[in-house]
Every structure is written in structure tokens, then in C-alpha cells.
Amino acid sequence: MSGIEVHPGVYSKIRAYAELVDRVLGELRRGHVSDTGVQRLRLSSLLMAVGDGERISADAKLLEWMLREGGCPSPKRLNEMGHQLDSGDSSPELLIDLESLAKTLERERASAFARMRGR
Amino acid sequence: MTLDEYIRGVTSQLERRVRELRMRIHRQLPRDYDALAQKCREKLDGVLVDLRSVRDEYADVDSQPARLRHLRRTVSDLSQLETVAVAALDRAREDDHYLNELLYRITREIGYPLITPVVTTLSSEYFHIYPDFNLLCVPLSEGKFLLHLPDLYHELAHPLLVVRDEPLVESFQRAQDACLAQVLSYLQGEKTKAGRRRSPDSLSYQIELWELTWIRSWLDEFMCDLFAVYTLGPAFAWSHLHLSMLRGQDPFEVPRLQFSSHPADDARMQTMLVGLAQSGFEQGAGEIEEAWRSFLCSCGASAEPEYGHCFPAPLLATIAGATRRGIAGMKCRLAEPSTSDPVHLCLSDAWREFRRDPSGYPQWEETCVRERLISNGVGRVIRG
């Protein structure tokens, strides 16, 4: 995300998204989904809200914008990925796109970390 | 050296850094610091867990990029602990203790619903708060002065908007949700209008940029300003004028290509004036408005046409009203002209005195801080 200052609260959100994607990616790669699948549900719900005019939330808007500036995947693809996660899919294509999402989020997180400030 | 060998070496060294930081959390600090000290210990423990995970839980080749990302996040966490939170504990001294006592008194006066944040004088950039640590940073010598201290009230509001599952702040967060819905609805309408007019793509982009900027930070900043206005009164609006005079840029700034973390200074002031009028401070609001206009004239600032679209007055008034109801719902004390709480009076007196006798003010302030606050302890202020 370009721009100047980032509030610590916003940084925490970006960091949480980045961690969430990596956790889910790790679970899918290991073929082990935690008992309740909480992380996967959280991520699928967040991604499904992206690109969905009816369900869009403040968190999803923030994510959509970060990714729009940061590059891939597209909002449409993020929405599809949300549905794939929701249906229990763990195809190689999904893993590749989650890896791409994780890379973009890490770039955004590192950039935001360098630009935190307050009032 | 392979990546695995490098990571094993570096995680061992970082574990040693964690132990070193734990040793820096002194046990002799006043009780005000207990919550921050505990938070630091917990977060350092979390860093240790992460470091061990990075070292041991990424065996296959495909996972190595994720392993490196995990390491980098953990290093950022550790860096923030070292440079912000543990540093605040390690460097805490009398100036910090005094400000902590002052902030505690403020939170008691206004009925602040959460644990009082810890204050540190280690800020390198004006006032700001780290909600994760509940740590409020101010410049080194801020405790010796009074005119910027109203900003403490603004910073106190940030944690109210981000803390999770806390019934005591539900009404404030509901107000935030309601305001966000209003903002999004308004901007959706602007997008639709732009589409009907077949406006250039750049305008659509700009409206979308406003949308995200409102979501990302502006709404929070307006609500924090209003929290300060409703709990302190005119002194906060005066301090905003002061800050705009000394550090502000274009008071009518509207982002075109980039985010801005804070709304335009004029929009913030107009919102504060609405809040003051709603609180019975019509006279004070009038004086501030006059001073604000004079400031705008002297800096030659004027609004571009899109300014009114980005910060429409009815939307700002809606936010002001909803925020007031949200604060009342938290059962915080709302400031009125008759409010006589000691710290409230001290900060209000400072602004009154500054305006009455600007050239004599530095002497007045020095004496006030020394005699009413520092030498006799903040408790003296409480007793008036």
C-alpha cells in the first residue's frame, strides 16, 4: 500500500491478514486442518466478501485495496478462492494463488511496519 | 551455509535477544506499569513460540518462503517490543511517572471504561498510541507544557475503537459501525452520480480512494477528535488549531493519488465545532471559529470544489451526533460549561490564560506546571 503514515491499529490488521493466510497455507500443505477449521473459515469469509458488493466489509475493502495496489490475485479471483476454501478445496491452483496472496501481504506488511505513526 | 542452517543460527541468537529483553522489564516500577510489563512478557513468550516454530516446523522445500515470511513477521514483532514497549519500561523515569499519574486522573475524571494506557516520553513523532500495547507516546518534554496535553484525550479514544469483545465499549463501536454505513452509503451515491455524468475514470478512482481512506483511518480520527471534544470541551479544539498552526499542511487537503492518514484539518475543526455546539459550548465554539477563519486567511488556504464532496457537512454532523450517543452509552462523563473536574479545569485554564496574555503565558505555564502539578504531585490539582 503506497502512501505515507500508517496507524499502529491498521498495521495490526495487515499483520493479522498476512499471518492468517500463511497459517491456512501451512495447514493445507500439511494436509492437516485444525479441528474446528477456524482459520480457514475466517479466511474464506474474508475473501468471499472481497469483490462481493452485497457482503463487502471494512476489512474486505482494506484488503481489496491493498491487493489492488500490490498486484495479484484479482478481487474476482480472491472471491473464488474464498469459495474454494469454504468448500474444502485444496487444489494445487489454490495453493499457488494463496502463496501469491501471502507474498503480496508480506510486502504490504513490511511496508506498513516502516511507516507507522500517530496523530 | 544452507537456509536451514542460517535460520537455526539466527533463531538461536534471537532467542537470546528475547531473554535479554525480559531482563530489562524492571520489577521496581510503579503499579501503573504492571499491565504493560505483563503484556511485554506475554508477547516475548509469543515471540519465542514463533521462533521455535520457524526453526522446527517447516521441513519441506515448498514451505521455505512461508518460513522466511514467518521469521520476518516475528522479527518485526520483536523489534517493536524492543524499540517501543520494553524501551518504555526500561527508560521510565520521573517525567513518565508524572504523566502516568496525570493520565490516570484524566481517565478517572471522564469515566474511561478501559484500563488506563501507560504513557512514555519516548515519542519521536508527536503524540501516538499503540493499542496492542496500550502504550501512549508523547515527546520527551511534553509534561512540562499544557497546551498540547488535550491531545491525550484524543489518543485515549483509539483503543476504544479496536478492543474486541468488550461490552463496556459496545455503544461506541456500534456508533462506529453506523457511521461507516453512512459514509459508504454517501460515497456509493457519489459514485453513482459520477457514473451517470460519465465523469472521467480519474474521478471514480478518487472517490474510491476517499472510500478506503475513510474506512482505513479518517472515521477513527474524527471519532477520536470528537471523544476529546465531548469529554474535554473547547481546550481540545484550541489545541487542534495550535497543532494546525505549527505543523499543519493544507487545511483543505483532499487526497488525489495517495492515502492520507488524517482528514483535512478544516474538516476536523468543523466537526469539533459541531460537537462543541452540541455540548453547550456555543460561545467557545464561536471564538474558536473566528480564530480558525483568521488562521485560514493568514495561510491563504482555500478549498477546491471536491473538498465539499469529500467532507460533506451533513455527514460530519451525523458522525458528531452518533459519536456523542456512543460516548454517552459508555457512561463517560460528558464535558459541559459547568464541568469542574480539576484536570479539566487546569487544561481549560491554560488555554484561557494563553489567549488572555500570550506573551505572559510561558511564565504562567511554568509556574502552573511546577506548583500545581509537578512539585506538589498531580494530586494537588485534583484537590484544586
Interface residues (C-beta under 8 A of the other chain):
Chain A: M1 S2 G3 I4 E5 V6 H7 P8 G9 V10 S12 R15 A18 E19 D22 L25 G26 R29 A58 K61 L62 W65 E99 A102 K103 E106 R109 A110 F113 R117 G118 R119
Chain B: E57 D60 D62 S63 P65 A66 R69 H70 R72 R73 S76 Q80 S123 E125 Y126 F127 H128 I129 Y130 P131 D132 C137 D151 H154 E155 H158 L161 V162 L180 E208 E211 L212 I215 R216 S217 D220 E221 Q258 F259 S260 S261 H262
